[in-house]
Amino acid sequence: MVRFLCRTFFVVQLSMTKSFLLNLYRVLMRIRMSQEKIIELYPEGEMKCPTHLCVGEEAISTGVCAGLKPEDQIVSFYRSHGHFLAKGGDMKKLFAELYGRSTGALGGRGGSMLLCDPSVGDMGSSALVGGGISIATGLAFAAKYKKERRVTISFFGDAAVEEGVFHESMNFSALHKLPIVYVCENNGYAVMTALHKRQPMDSIYKHARVYHMPGVRVDGNDVLAVYRAALRAINRARSGNGPTLLECKTHRIRGHIESFIVATEHRTAREVIEARRKDPVPRFRRLLLKGDISRKDLNIIEEELHEEILQAVSFAKASAFPVTRTLLDHVYPKVSTNA
């Protein structure tokens, strides 16, 4: 009886097929397992770039990107691995970039914080807090100007809401009814400073009211809830009805950054326990196992991902570093000398 009710819940109410749910799990685990491999390898000292992991926040990028079309675009921030992979980024390019190799997503020039692959619609990320918001807004304006049915997603953290560019972009996109969704990953901290010490209220989604656009708060550790909320916002944007602010409440299980020790004692024991309890990966796994999906189905996916990641690491380590003569490539535009 329980299995029947779960099947009805998944298929009828959510209109989600088994293959769709398994793909959600694949993307969720693809991100998690890649982050775990980075945790394992980073102490070796071969990854020289500062690296911000998204362990505990994977449901946001997975759920949002599941509602996008290939031609849609995203702009990320320095915690960018999940967005890159969820939008279809290549695992080999990710690891090669972390190792600073010429085969990386940016030829070894950008590192973890500046991942980019326009071929899959990832238009880049910014190491500046809030730095990508205006870029995403500009892409959305271009889409409307060109009359393209393309939606742009702007991912950013809760600290970006304190930057002027957030409000300027929200105002501009609301005024022009741009096809954009602003996705705030609210993990409650800016490095080690809690939200309540930086903002008078824990209500980021309410900023949308000032700009006369929908503001929605969702459990960012529930991949299905994120997907449903994001899909509504994406469809609204694609239909010409303008932007939406989506606040996803989540937890950052790791420290702020992997490149040096950042204390985590600023979080109480209760906060750490709560973050582990709401971990989106085991949470979604438990839900799937209540339906028609078996442990074998999930284990096969994990085995395939394990092999993909091992191959990516081997590829990265075997790849060459950029050569000195290419140092100024991509810095200046190439000007034709033909008359």
Rosetta silent file (secondary structure, phi, psi, omega in degrees, C-alpha in Angstrom):
SEQUENCE: MVRFLCRTFFVVQLSMTKSFLLNLYRVLMRIRMSQEKIIELYPEGEMKCPTHLCVGEEAISTGVCAGLKPEDQIVSFYRSHGHFLAKGGDMKKLFAELYGRSTGALGGRGGSMLLCDPSVGDMGSSALVGGGISIATGLAFAAKYKKERRVTISFFGDAAVEEGVFHESMNFSALHKLPIVYVCENNGYAVMTALHKRQPMDSIYKHARVYHMPGVRVDGNDVLAVYRAALRAINRARSGNGPTLLECKTHRIRGHIESFIVATEHRTAREVIEARRKDPVPRFRRLLLKGDISRKDLNIIEEELHEEILQAVSFAKASAFPVTRTLLDHVYPKVSTNA
SCORE:     score description
SCORE:     0.000 S_00000001
   1 L     0.000  -42.208  179.825    0.000    0.000    0.000 S_00000001
   2 H   -62.049  -44.487  179.500    2.840    2.375    0.883 S_00000001
   3 H   -62.290  -38.216  179.621    4.575    1.703   -2.437 S_00000001
   4 H   -63.949  -43.507 -179.993    1.312    2.330   -4.299 S_00000001
   5 H   -64.269  -39.307  178.185    0.828    5.670   -2.550 S_00000001
   6 H   -65.677  -40.230  178.096    4.414    6.690   -3.319 S_00000001
   7 H   -61.913  -42.348  179.679    3.985    5.733   -6.971 S_00000001
   8 H   -64.208  -42.086 -179.926    0.825    7.823   -7.125 S_00000001
   9 H   -59.956  -47.690 -177.970    2.569   10.745   -5.405 S_00000001
  10 H   -67.829  -53.227 -167.803    5.485   10.701   -7.834 S_00000001
  11 H   -80.433  -42.947 -175.297    3.746    9.978  -11.116 S_00000001
  12 H   -83.562  -53.585 -174.678    0.336   11.632  -10.776 S_00000001
  13 H   -75.600  -36.937 -176.963    0.923   14.640   -8.537 S_00000001
  14 L   -99.990  -10.174 -178.607    4.444   15.485   -9.636 S_00000001
  15 L    51.703   42.294 -179.273    4.218   14.093  -13.179 S_00000001
  16 L  -112.388  128.328  178.267    7.734   12.741  -12.770 S_00000001
  17 L   -82.654  166.144  177.570    8.837    9.540  -14.437 S_00000001
  18 H   -60.747  -41.162 -179.114   11.223    7.057  -12.894 S_00000001
  19 H   -63.799  -37.109  178.760   13.896    8.068  -15.394 S_00000001
  20 H   -65.354  -44.559 -179.543   13.503   11.745  -14.441 S_00000001
  21 H   -64.768  -39.773  177.524   13.850   10.966  -10.736 S_00000001
  22 H   -65.758  -35.723  177.821   16.889    8.804  -11.368 S_00000001
  23 H   -68.144  -37.373  174.693   18.446   11.601  -13.400 S_00000001
  24 H   -59.132  -44.520  179.838   17.862   14.022  -10.532 S_00000001
  25 H   -64.198  -39.421  179.577   19.659   11.575   -8.257 S_00000001
  26 H   -61.067  -45.982 -179.417   22.468   11.207  -10.780 S_00000001
  27 H   -65.930  -44.061  179.360   23.056   14.971  -10.928 S_00000001
  28 H   -57.785  -47.159 -178.687   22.776   15.314   -7.145 S_00000001
  29 H   -74.175  -31.147  177.913   25.309   12.523   -6.604 S_00000001
  30 H   -60.309  -40.977  178.107   27.535   13.705   -9.452 S_00000001
  31 H   -70.616  -49.850 -176.855   27.997   16.959   -7.587 S_00000001
  32 H   -59.797  -47.088 -176.456   28.363   15.389   -4.123 S_00000001
  33 H   -68.095  -32.225  176.157   30.851   12.728   -5.194 S_00000001
  34 H   -67.070  -38.201  179.684   32.982   15.247   -7.089 S_00000001
  35 H   -68.517  -38.361  178.612   33.149   17.435   -3.984 S_00000001
  36 H   -65.830  -35.947  177.439   34.102   14.480   -1.815 S_00000001
  37 H   -67.460  -37.802  177.128   36.911   13.610   -4.229 S_00000001
  38 H   -64.048  -41.906  177.018   38.190   17.200   -4.040 S_00000001
  39 H   -57.526  -40.760 -179.609   38.162   16.977   -0.225 S_00000001
  40 H   -67.769  -40.542 -171.988   40.250   13.817   -0.519 S_00000001
  41 H   -91.935  -23.770 -172.696   42.756   15.227   -3.023 S_00000001
  42 H   -57.521  -39.150 -179.529   43.093   18.883   -2.001 S_00000001
  43 H   -62.651  -15.139  177.863   45.577   18.253    0.839 S_00000001
  44 H   -64.662  -23.133  176.931   48.048   16.868   -1.737 S_00000001
  45 L    86.558    7.251  179.813   48.731   20.488   -2.693 S_00000001
  46 L   -86.513  -21.865  173.428   48.417   20.044   -6.459 S_00000001
  47 L   -90.024  107.704 -172.196   45.233   22.101   -6.689 S_00000001
  48 L   -88.564  -16.250 -173.745   46.602   25.593   -6.180 S_00000001
  49 L   -83.697  146.714  171.123   43.395   27.611   -6.534 S_00000001
  50 L   -58.548  135.921 -172.820   41.147   28.650   -3.615 S_00000001
  51 L  -131.710  122.135  178.120   38.227   26.224   -3.673 S_00000001
  52 L  -106.903  117.107 -177.404   34.741   26.698   -2.230 S_00000001
  53 L   -91.034  158.259 -177.702   32.759   23.465   -2.048 S_00000001
  54 L  -114.578   30.322  178.748   28.969   23.153   -2.157 S_00000001
  55 L   -61.104  123.183 -177.793   28.563   20.091    0.082 S_00000001
  56 L    99.606  -13.968 -177.405   25.050   20.305    1.526 S_00000001
  57 L  -113.933   10.803 -172.327   23.799   22.757   -1.115 S_00000001
  58 H   -65.245  -26.745 -176.764   23.603   20.382   -4.109 S_00000001
  59 H   -65.632  -24.920 -177.194   19.795   20.226   -4.236 S_00000001
  60 H   -71.337  -55.249  179.507   19.598   23.875   -5.333 S_00000001
  61 H   -63.036  -38.340  179.870   21.677   23.640   -8.494 S_00000001
  62 H   -64.070  -50.216 -177.114   20.188   20.226   -9.290 S_00000001
  63 H   -66.572  -41.141 -179.451   16.574   21.304   -8.856 S_00000001
  64 H   -67.157  -50.344 -175.484   16.923   24.627  -10.660 S_00000001
  65 H   -68.688  -21.547  176.890   18.860   23.321  -13.656 S_00000001
  66 L   -65.782  -21.884  179.838   16.457   20.403  -14.061 S_00000001
  67 L   -93.493    2.026 -176.575   13.843   22.937  -15.143 S_00000001
  68 L   -95.539  158.542  172.641   16.042   24.574  -17.781 S_00000001
  69 L   -98.537  160.697 -178.030   16.367   23.988  -21.518 S_00000001
  70 L   -54.455  -34.949 -177.206   19.770   23.575  -23.212 S_00000001
  71 L   -78.835  -12.137  178.009   19.625   27.122  -24.622 S_00000001
  72 L   -69.925  157.746 -174.621   18.973   28.673  -21.199 S_00000001
  73 E  -125.650  153.379  176.300   21.908   30.282  -19.423 S_00000001
  74 E  -128.673  153.051  171.118   23.226   30.514  -15.882 S_00000001
  75 E  -129.900  131.337 -171.406   25.646   32.831  -14.103 S_00000001
  76 E  -111.878 -173.229  173.807   27.243   31.593  -10.907 S_00000001
  77 E  -128.427 -168.916 -169.602   29.387   32.817   -8.020 S_00000001
  78 L   -63.635  -22.228  175.623   32.566   31.511   -6.425 S_00000001
  79 L   -91.744   71.030 -160.498   30.834   28.379   -4.994 S_00000001
  80 L  -105.982   -6.354 -172.907   30.287   27.264   -8.563 S_00000001
  81 H   -58.426  -45.045 -177.190   30.987   23.541   -8.941 S_00000001
  82 H   -63.455  -41.427  179.553   27.381   22.423   -8.499 S_00000001
  83 H   -64.436  -43.954 -179.677   26.007   24.917  -11.011 S_00000001
  84 H   -58.950  -48.213 -177.287   28.661   23.957  -13.578 S_00000001
  85 H   -73.055  -38.683 -179.097   27.935   20.228  -13.297 S_00000001
  86 H   -66.300  -29.433  179.390   24.143   20.573  -13.050 S_00000001
  87 L   -84.272    0.081  176.677   24.067   22.607  -16.274 S_00000001
  88 L   107.129   12.038  179.636   25.956   19.847  -18.075 S_00000001
  89 L   -62.032  148.832 -175.916   29.562   20.820  -17.476 S_00000001
  90 L   -80.832  130.654 -177.882   32.211   18.198  -18.228 S_00000001
  91 H   -62.634  -38.534  179.435   33.767   16.471  -15.202 S_00000001
  92 H   -63.580  -40.909  179.077   37.170   16.258  -16.893 S_00000001
  93 H   -65.314  -34.517  179.099   37.133   19.997  -17.598 S_00000001
  94 H   -64.003  -53.728 -176.665   36.253   20.670  -13.953 S_00000001
  95 H   -68.132  -37.382  177.772   39.131   18.701  -12.484 S_00000001
  96 H   -62.243  -35.600  178.231   41.603   19.849  -15.137 S_00000001
  97 H   -68.886  -40.453  178.404   40.728   23.447  -14.268 S_00000001
  98 H   -63.062  -33.128  178.420   41.240   22.803  -10.558 S_00000001
  99 L   -86.585    1.578  176.477   44.670   21.375  -11.367 S_00000001
 100 L    71.280   30.004 -175.822   45.455   24.409  -13.543 S_00000001
 101 L   -96.224  157.866 -175.882   45.841   22.381  -16.722 S_00000001
 102 L   -66.572  -17.174  179.559   45.392   23.552  -20.304 S_00000001
 103 L   -89.906    5.115 -179.347   42.512   21.086  -20.811 S_00000001
 104 L   -72.518  171.731 -177.967   40.432   22.736  -18.100 S_00000001
 105 L   -56.442  -31.393  178.677   37.207   24.605  -18.635 S_00000001
 106 L  -121.511   26.753  179.164   39.186   27.852  -18.865 S_00000001
 107 L    66.696   22.599 -179.376   42.488   26.418  -19.992 S_00000001
 108 L    80.800    9.900 -175.491   43.782   26.402  -16.436 S_00000001
 109 L   -97.959  -19.061 -172.532   43.473   30.189  -16.152 S_00000001
 110 L  -103.921  -37.965 -178.082   40.363   30.588  -14.030 S_00000001
 111 L    76.587 -167.386 -173.403   40.388   27.953  -11.329 S_00000001
 112 H   -61.363  -38.914 -170.701   37.532   26.979   -9.071 S_00000001
 113 H   -82.851   -8.292 -174.546   35.950   30.401   -8.641 S_00000001
 114 H  -126.191   31.793 -178.695   35.668   31.340  -12.322 S_00000001
 115 L   -57.027  143.060 -176.521   34.260   28.208  -13.949 S_00000001
 116 L  -160.983  138.094  171.971   32.671   28.809  -17.328 S_00000001
 117 E  -156.451   88.039 -178.631   31.463   26.800  -20.329 S_00000001
 118 H   -58.562  -22.749 -178.352   29.192   28.706  -22.734 S_00000001
 119 H   -64.455  -22.685  177.026   28.727   25.543  -24.835 S_00000001
 120 H  -111.846    6.773  178.328   26.389   24.201  -22.119 S_00000001
 121 L    91.444    6.618  173.621   24.965   27.588  -21.103 S_00000001
 122 E   -89.692  105.998 -172.530   27.233   28.236  -18.109 S_00000001
 123 E   -90.026    7.987  173.342   28.238   31.827  -18.814 S_00000001
 124 E   119.442  171.054  178.431   30.678   32.083  -15.967 S_00000001
 125 E  -135.591  164.889 -176.651   31.027   32.863  -12.304 S_00000001
 126 E  -126.190  137.755  176.282   32.436   35.748  -10.318 S_00000001
 127 L   -79.079  -12.241  177.768   34.772   35.768   -7.331 S_00000001
 128 L   -83.327  137.541  177.419   33.213   39.081   -6.260 S_00000001
 129 L   -63.091  118.363 -178.515   30.258   38.895   -3.896 S_00000001
 130 L    80.354    1.693 -174.032   27.250   39.724   -6.082 S_00000001
 131 L   -65.058  -25.671 -178.003   29.516   40.183   -9.092 S_00000001
 132 L   -88.617  -10.828 -173.982   27.572   37.867  -11.352 S_00000001
 133 H   -65.050  -45.047 -179.340   24.111   39.337  -10.722 S_00000001
 134 H   -69.774  -32.879  177.436   24.442   42.265  -13.113 S_00000001
 135 H   -63.769  -45.427  177.961   26.020   40.007  -15.760 S_00000001
 136 H   -61.827  -40.371  178.450   23.025   37.666  -15.587 S_00000001
 137 H   -62.888  -40.483  176.935   20.676   40.644  -15.782 S_00000001
 138 H   -63.977  -39.600  177.201   22.493   41.846  -18.895 S_00000001
 139 H   -63.633  -40.525  178.323   22.162   38.411  -20.508 S_00000001
 140 H   -65.854  -38.285  177.042   18.441   38.428  -19.760 S_00000001
 141 H   -63.754  -40.954  178.232   18.119   41.908  -21.273 S_00000001
 142 H   -62.375  -40.109  179.797   19.922   40.683  -24.403 S_00000001
 143 H   -63.166  -41.729  179.140   17.539   37.738  -24.683 S_00000001
 144 H   -70.098  -40.446 -179.909   14.522   40.027  -24.536 S_00000001
 145 H   -61.396  -38.234 -178.738   16.068   42.529  -26.939 S_00000001
 146 L   -87.591   -1.118 -179.244   16.748   39.752  -29.447 S_00000001
 147 L    60.333   40.522  176.362   13.301   38.228  -28.849 S_00000001
 148 L   -96.210  139.060  178.813   14.822   34.906  -27.815 S_00000001
 149 L   -86.451   58.115 -177.165   12.787   32.562  -25.596 S_00000001
 150 L  -115.487  137.305  179.969   15.782   32.051  -23.347 S_00000001
 151 L  -107.961  142.684  177.081   15.788   32.239  -19.562 S_00000001
 152 E  -112.806  138.464  174.385   18.751   33.275  -17.424 S_00000001
 153 E  -109.734  131.068  174.803   19.419   32.065  -13.884 S_00000001
 154 E  -110.731  110.483  176.531   21.458   34.192  -11.483 S_00000001
 155 E   -93.696  138.116  176.122   22.885   32.167   -8.587 S_00000001
 156 E  -160.211  164.436  179.640   24.279   34.024   -5.555 S_00000001
 157 E   -92.098  175.646 -175.820   24.686   33.686   -1.796 S_00000001
 158 H   -66.447  -28.046  179.347   22.865   35.461    1.026 S_00000001
 159 H   -68.643  -24.444 -179.198   25.669   38.010    1.490 S_00000001
 160 H   -66.264  -22.195  179.113   25.126   39.269   -2.079 S_00000001
 161 H   -65.044  -21.122 -179.549   21.754   40.654   -0.992 S_00000001
 162 H   -85.702   -1.811  179.722   23.705   43.261    0.976 S_00000001
 163 L   -94.070  145.160 -179.049   25.367   44.552   -2.194 S_00000001
 164 H   -62.034  -31.207 -176.978   23.915   47.451   -4.165 S_00000001
 165 H   -63.498  -28.855  177.141   24.156   45.525   -7.438 S_00000001
 166 H   -61.990  -49.366 -176.664   21.496   43.092   -6.199 S_00000001
 167 H   -71.856  -37.751  177.767   18.916   45.860   -5.751 S_00000001
 168 H   -62.802  -41.934 -179.607   19.914   47.706   -8.916 S_00000001
 169 H   -69.880  -40.895  177.642   19.556   44.532  -10.963 S_00000001
 170 H   -60.536  -44.463 -179.733   16.248   43.588   -9.367 S_00000001
 171 H   -61.962  -46.268 -177.937   14.872   47.041  -10.100 S_00000001
 172 H   -64.575  -44.442 -177.426   16.067   46.993  -13.720 S_00000001
 173 H   -68.909  -34.267  177.086   14.771   43.493  -14.445 S_00000001
 174 H   -69.206  -40.551  179.822   11.380   44.228  -12.904 S_00000001
 175 H   -60.500  -39.864 -176.204   11.083   47.465  -14.881 S_00000001
 176 H  -101.108    5.144 -179.274   11.786   45.667  -18.177 S_00000001
 177 L    49.331   56.053 -176.742   10.120   42.340  -17.264 S_00000001
 178 L   -76.749  149.931  179.891   13.273   40.420  -18.055 S_00000001
 179 L   -81.897   74.502 -175.966   13.296   36.619  -18.416 S_00000001
 180 E  -140.033  148.734  173.418   15.435   35.940  -15.353 S_00000001
 181 E  -122.775  122.801  176.986   15.206   34.043  -12.074 S_00000001
 182 E   -90.894  118.380 -175.904   17.315   35.247   -9.145 S_00000001
 183 E  -113.322  109.788  179.114   18.269   32.253   -6.991 S_00000001
 184 E   -95.255  119.268  175.211   19.646   33.050   -3.542 S_00000001
 185 E   -90.642   94.635 -174.552   21.430   30.165   -1.825 S_00000001
 186 E   -91.472   95.218  177.930   20.891   31.204    1.773 S_00000001
 187 L   -96.945    6.408  171.659   23.179   29.069    3.933 S_00000001
 188 L    85.825   -3.656 -177.518   23.000   31.565    6.779 S_00000001
 189 E  -139.071  143.364  167.056   26.634   32.636    6.785 S_00000001
 190 E  -109.044  100.453 -169.857   28.984   35.028    5.036 S_00000001
 191 L    59.585  -93.858  179.801   32.284   33.208    5.727 S_00000001
 192 L  -123.115    6.744 -177.387   31.800   33.050    9.534 S_00000001
 193 E   -99.187  120.848 -176.256   29.301   35.857   10.144 S_00000001
 194 E   -67.806  153.797 -177.894   25.734   34.718   10.757 S_00000001
 195 H   -57.473  -40.885 -175.472   22.834   36.244    8.847 S_00000001
 196 H   -68.354  -13.833  176.173   21.221   37.737   11.968 S_00000001
 197 H   -91.613   -5.524 -175.906   24.385   39.800   12.548 S_00000001
 198 L  -119.197  -27.294 -176.907   24.239   41.258    9.038 S_00000001
 199 L  -130.654  142.180 -174.867   20.565   41.675    8.185 S_00000001
 200 L   -68.380  -24.364  179.620   17.712   42.886   10.408 S_00000001
 201 L  -140.732  149.897  175.382   15.357   40.079    9.349 S_00000001
 202 L   -90.897   76.363 -174.334   15.706   36.574    7.942 S_00000001
 203 L  -154.103   55.983 -176.113   13.413   37.266    5.005 S_00000001
 204 H   -59.462  -38.984 -177.129   15.428   37.649    1.817 S_00000001
 205 H   -61.194  -23.072 -178.381   12.533   36.590   -0.415 S_00000001
 206 H   -73.035  -14.214  176.056   10.517   39.604    0.767 S_00000001
 207 H   -60.455  -24.979 -178.107   12.862   41.974   -1.080 S_00000001
 208 H   -62.765  -30.558 -175.967   10.938   40.989   -4.197 S_00000001
 209 H   -60.358  -38.189 -178.518    7.844   42.860   -3.016 S_00000001
 210 H   -60.364  -32.570 -176.105    9.566   46.234   -3.374 S_00000001
 211 L  -101.588   11.512  175.052   10.191   45.506   -7.035 S_00000001
 212 L    55.497   47.617  172.393    6.718   44.054   -7.672 S_00000001
 213 L  -131.509  159.014  177.954    7.907   40.591   -8.544 S_00000001
 214 L   -65.000  138.761  172.701    7.143   37.233   -6.891 S_00000001
 215 E  -122.264  125.571 -173.417    9.357   36.287   -3.974 S_00000001
 216 E  -128.048  131.798  172.512    9.381   32.634   -2.960 S_00000001
 217 E  -106.458  135.726 -176.886   11.123   30.868   -0.091 S_00000001
 218 E  -139.405  154.416  175.260   11.731   27.140   -0.449 S_00000001
 219 E   -69.648  105.334 -176.369   13.516   24.386    1.444 S_00000001
 220 L   -72.532   -3.820  176.542   16.818   24.354   -0.444 S_00000001
 221 L  -100.888    4.586  177.349   17.647   20.875    0.845 S_00000001
 222 L  -111.328  101.231 -172.785   14.562   19.354   -0.810 S_00000001
 223 H   -62.217  -33.222  179.316   15.450   18.837   -4.469 S_00000001
 224 H   -71.737  -39.129  177.894   11.840   18.254   -5.520 S_00000001
 225 H   -64.724  -40.893  178.031   10.623   21.408   -3.773 S_00000001
 226 H   -63.403  -45.330 -179.534   13.393   23.406   -5.447 S_00000001
 227 H   -59.108  -47.025 -177.665   12.542   21.920   -8.841 S_00000001
 228 H   -63.841  -45.304 -179.272    8.825   22.733   -8.570 S_00000001
 229 H   -65.836  -41.997 -179.081    9.418   26.317   -7.380 S_00000001
 230 H   -66.616  -40.461 -178.252   12.123   26.933   -9.976 S_00000001
 231 H   -62.443  -39.931  177.496   10.038   25.493  -12.806 S_00000001
 232 H   -62.319  -44.568 -179.320    7.168   27.862  -12.011 S_00000001
 233 H   -66.707  -39.810  179.709    9.545   30.822  -11.999 S_00000001
 234 H   -65.027  -45.433  178.940   11.264   29.670  -15.204 S_00000001
 235 H   -63.603  -38.004  177.644    7.962   29.212  -17.029 S_00000001
 236 H   -62.596  -45.273  179.958    6.824   32.631  -15.829 S_00000001
 237 H   -64.684  -42.130 -177.433    9.996   34.239  -17.151 S_00000001
 238 H   -67.848  -26.591 -179.792    9.805   32.405  -20.469 S_00000001
 239 L   -82.634   -0.618  177.406    6.209   33.526  -20.933 S_00000001
 240 L    89.893   13.868 -176.642    7.222   37.188  -20.743 S_00000001
 241 L   -95.565    5.180  172.015    5.881   37.838  -17.241 S_00000001
 242 L    95.791 -173.194 -171.017    9.183   38.935  -15.763 S_00000001
 243 L   -81.529  166.444  174.708   11.573   37.919  -12.991 S_00000001
 244 E  -139.133  144.500  172.447   11.210   35.994   -9.747 S_00000001
 245 E  -103.052  119.980 -179.105   13.334   35.946   -6.604 S_00000001
 246 E  -114.035  112.963  177.464   13.758   32.409   -5.268 S_00000001
 247 E   -97.796  120.160 -179.135   15.296   32.089   -1.805 S_00000001
 248 E  -109.229  111.137  179.646   16.558   28.581   -1.046 S_00000001
 249 E   -78.359  127.393 -175.264   17.269   27.944    2.634 S_00000001
 250 L  -148.966 -174.216  178.302   20.151   25.520    3.020 S_00000001
 251 L  -133.172  139.592  174.341   23.193   24.541    5.064 S_00000001
 252 L   -96.785  106.520 -175.118   26.877   24.632    4.198 S_00000001
 253 L   -71.868  -39.544  177.490   28.242   21.411    5.653 S_00000001
 254 L   -83.143  177.247  174.311   31.912   22.161    4.953 S_00000001
 255 L   -70.910 -179.628 -177.050   33.826   25.270    5.989 S_00000001
 256 L   -63.177  -39.042 -172.125   33.788   28.386    3.850 S_00000001
 257 L  -150.448  151.727 -177.877   36.838   27.449    1.779 S_00000001
 258 L   -95.337  -14.069 -171.057   39.244   24.539    1.325 S_00000001
 259 L   -75.658  -17.921  172.507   42.423   26.456    0.498 S_00000001
 260 L  -153.612  165.166 -175.818   43.188   27.275    4.124 S_00000001
 261 L   -73.574  119.612  173.605   41.721   26.378    7.469 S_00000001
 262 L  -113.652  121.123 -175.159   38.618   28.411    8.231 S_00000001
 263 L   -58.418  141.913  176.184   37.274   27.738   11.695 S_00000001
 264 L  -110.500    5.184 -177.698   33.837   26.179   11.910 S_00000001
 265 L   -68.585  -11.131  178.218   33.476   26.689   15.671 S_00000001
 266 L   -67.391  -17.121  176.921   31.325   29.741   14.953 S_00000001
 267 L   -93.402  138.352  179.321   28.488   27.274   14.339 S_00000001
 268 L   -72.848  161.210  178.312   26.822   25.729   17.341 S_00000001
 269 H   -58.981  -37.127  179.347   26.725   21.956   17.783 S_00000001
 270 H   -63.572  -40.041  179.282   22.981   22.104   17.154 S_00000001
 271 H   -63.040  -42.569 -179.840   23.530   23.867   13.812 S_00000001
 272 H   -64.684  -43.629  178.566   26.010   21.234   12.682 S_00000001
 273 H   -62.678  -41.918  179.758   23.683   18.403   13.684 S_00000001
 274 H   -63.826  -40.619  178.681   20.789   20.109   11.895 S_00000001
 275 H   -61.865  -43.294  178.830   22.849   20.518    8.743 S_00000001
 276 H   -66.500  -39.053 -178.588   23.703   16.818    8.738 S_00000001
 277 H   -64.952  -34.035 -177.373   20.105   15.837    9.455 S_00000001
 278 L   -96.850   11.051  179.323   18.829   17.832    6.483 S_00000001
 279 L   -47.879  120.878 -172.663   21.591   16.702    4.111 S_00000001
 280 H   -66.710  -23.921 -176.035   19.821   16.691    0.708 S_00000001
 281 H   -73.905  -59.199  177.073   21.563   13.578   -0.644 S_00000001
 282 H   -63.064  -29.022  178.646   20.540   10.893    1.895 S_00000001
 283 H   -63.072  -45.866  179.271   17.212   12.668    2.242 S_00000001
 284 H   -71.311  -36.414  178.034   16.403   12.243   -1.451 S_00000001
 285 H   -60.047  -45.725  178.581   17.794    8.713   -1.473 S_00000001
 286 H   -60.643  -40.471 -179.339   15.435    7.677    1.339 S_00000001
 287 H   -64.525  -44.105 -179.371   12.500    9.195   -0.503 S_00000001
 288 H   -62.667  -38.084 -177.366   13.305    7.368   -3.737 S_00000001
 289 H   -70.592  -11.945  175.556   13.608    4.024   -1.960 S_00000001
 290 L   -81.559  -12.001 -179.103   10.026    4.389   -0.723 S_00000001
 291 L  -105.952 -141.110 -176.668    8.807    4.200   -4.316 S_00000001
 292 L   -86.196   -0.697 -176.549    9.608    2.001   -7.303 S_00000001
 293 L   -91.504  131.483 -174.862   13.328    2.780   -7.268 S_00000001
 294 L   -98.556  164.999  174.679   15.605    0.106   -5.835 S_00000001
 295 H   -60.465  -35.118  179.091   18.948    0.243   -4.073 S_00000001
 296 H   -61.773  -42.090  177.897   20.400   -1.499   -7.116 S_00000001
 297 H   -56.514  -45.558 -176.402   19.215    1.371   -9.359 S_00000001
 298 H   -73.723  -37.442  179.490   20.974    3.901   -7.152 S_00000001
 299 H   -64.288  -36.900  178.039   24.104    1.801   -6.662 S_00000001
 300 H   -61.237  -44.776  178.555   24.554    1.480  -10.438 S_00000001
 301 H   -60.053  -45.482 -177.764   24.464    5.274  -10.757 S_00000001
 302 H   -65.031  -38.213  177.959   27.011    5.699   -7.974 S_00000001
 303 H   -65.065  -41.992  178.193   29.350    3.122   -9.509 S_00000001
 304 H   -63.430  -41.580  179.907   29.180    4.890  -12.885 S_00000001
 305 H   -68.095  -37.347  177.411   29.888    8.248  -11.255 S_00000001
 306 H   -58.640  -43.844  179.392   32.791    6.814   -9.288 S_00000001
 307 H   -67.966  -40.543  178.842   34.383    5.684  -12.542 S_00000001
 308 H   -59.599  -42.614 -177.428   33.649    9.027  -14.242 S_00000001
 309 H   -70.601  -40.310  176.900   35.390   10.920  -11.448 S_00000001
 310 H   -60.388  -43.130  178.812   38.423    8.606  -11.391 S_00000001
 311 H   -65.009  -37.662  179.515   38.832    9.074  -15.140 S_00000001
 312 H   -64.736  -41.745  179.486   38.478   12.855  -14.737 S_00000001
 313 H   -66.200  -43.214  178.881   41.217   12.984  -12.101 S_00000001
 314 H   -62.514  -42.435  178.339   43.529   10.818  -14.214 S_00000001
 315 H   -60.927  -45.034 -177.932   42.835   12.991  -17.251 S_00000001
 316 H   -63.645  -47.117 -176.945   43.556   16.160  -15.297 S_00000001
 317 H   -67.638  -27.010 -179.719   46.816   14.939  -13.806 S_00000001
 318 H   -85.644  -11.687 -176.965   48.015   13.695  -17.201 S_00000001
 319 L   -78.367  154.978 -178.764   47.190   16.979  -18.952 S_00000001
 320 L   -82.153  154.750  172.204   49.802   19.628  -19.692 S_00000001
 321 L   -77.567  156.965  174.951   50.057   23.002  -18.012 S_00000001
 322 L   -59.652  143.447 -179.822   49.487   26.103  -20.177 S_00000001
 323 L   -87.876  154.260 -173.554   52.697   27.146  -21.940 S_00000001
 324 H   -58.641  -37.274 -175.643   54.312   30.527  -21.298 S_00000001
 325 H   -66.584  -13.005  179.316   53.874   31.815  -24.844 S_00000001
 326 H   -96.937    9.801 -173.993   50.089   31.694  -24.418 S_00000001
 327 L   -53.963  -40.111 -176.458   50.159   33.962  -21.347 S_00000001
 328 L   -94.842    3.861  175.752   48.471   36.889  -23.111 S_00000001
 329 L   -60.812  140.326  177.318   45.974   34.784  -25.063 S_00000001
 330 L    72.588    5.596  178.004   42.367   35.895  -24.451 S_00000001
 331 L   -91.570  -45.111  179.340   43.583   39.154  -22.874 S_00000001
 332 L  -114.818  145.293  178.252   43.504   41.354  -25.957 S_00000001
 333 L   -69.037  146.239  177.595   41.140   41.004  -28.954 S_00000001
 334 L   -80.852  123.412 -179.058   42.639   39.737  -32.166 S_00000001
 335 L  -105.700  128.051 -179.990   42.614   42.510  -34.750 S_00000001
 336 L   -69.886  137.344  178.210   42.728   41.603  -38.408 S_00000001
 337 L   -94.206   -1.091  179.502   45.604   43.156  -40.362 S_00000001
 338 L   -70.952  139.272 -179.718   43.836   42.703  -43.690 S_00000001
 339 L   -71.962    0.000    0.000   42.925   45.954  -45.437 S_00000001
